Amino acid sequence: MRADAVRGHLDGLLLAVLEQGPLHGYAIIAAVQQRSGGVLDLKTGTIYPALNRLERLGLLSSSWDAVGERRRRCYALTEAGRGSLAGERAAWQEFTTAIGSVLNPGVQPRPAT
């Protein structure tokens, strides 16, 4: 999938994979890749600036975790992040319904839940 197809949705993707609990950067990349069936392959140069920005906005918190002699930063969703994720999901539903209505005009959109 083209990288520009993910643009604008990266925050929602990152928040969604952190909903289940804290993860470090490479685990976040792996979770997005697994959940997308291998279609989305985010690069470290893409996610780390986004994670730092989301943390500055108060949507994520982070802490250092030691694994053996190696330290890695783990990211967790905050309450504000959970609220933002709910907003991302609602916006995504509205967006996909609108685009689907244009691309598939004969198909009735499903009501939002």
N, C-alpha and C positions, 0 to 999 in steps of 0.2 A: 504494500500500500504506500502511496506517495506520502512523504513527510508533511506536505502542506495540507493533506486531508485531515491530519490530526490537530493541526494548528487551531487554536480556539477551543479545543476540547481537552487539552493536556491536563489542566487543573482538575477537571472532573474525573479523568482517568486515575490520576495520582490519589486524589481523595478517596475514590471508590476502593482502590486496592488496600488503602490503609484503614478502611472501615473495620476490618476484621481484627486489627491489632498492629502493633509497631513492626516495622520492617526496615532493613538497611537498603541502601541504594540498589545494589545488584539484585536483591530479592524483590524489590519493587519492579524492576525491569522484567524479571522472570515472571512475576505474577501477571503483569499486563500481557506479556507474550503468551502465557499459558491460557489466560481467560479469553484471549482473542483467537485461540486456535493457531497461534504462530503468525497471524497476519500483521500484528503490530509489534515492531522490533525497535523499541526506543533506544536511543544512544545516551551514554552517560553525559555527553555535552549538552544534551537536551534536558534531561531530568534534574541534574543537580542545580542549575540556576533556578529552575521552577520550584524545586523543593525549598531552596533558600528564600525565594520570594514569598512562597506560601507561609513559611515560618515567620518572616518579617511581618506579614499581614495578620498573624495570630491564628491562622487556620491549622497549623501544625506546630508541634513541639518536637524537640530533638534531644537526644542524650547520647553519650559515648558508651559503647558496649565493648567489652574486651572478650575476644575469642582467642584463647591461647595467648600468644604474644602480640597478636594483631588487634588494633582498635578500629572500630567502625562506628559511624554515626547512624543511629536508628531514629526513625521518624514516626510520630504518632499523631493521630487526628485529635484536635481539641474540640470542645463543644461548639465553638464558632465554626470549626471545620465541618462538623456534622450538619450544621445549619446551611453552610455554603454548599455542601454536597446535595442536600435536599433541593436547593435552588437550581443547582446544575442539572439534576435529574428532571426537574419540571421543565427547564428550558430545553433540554434535549428532547423531551417528549413533544413539546410544542413544535420544535424545529423539524423533527422527523415526520410529524403529522402534516405539517405544511408542505414540506418537500414531497412527501408521498402523494399528497393531493394533486400536486402539479405533475409529477412523473407518472402516476397511475390514476388518471382522472376517473376511471370507472370503478375504482375500489373505494368503498366507504371506509373512512378512517375509524379506527377504534376509539371509543370514548376514553378520555384520560381518566386514570384511576387515582 
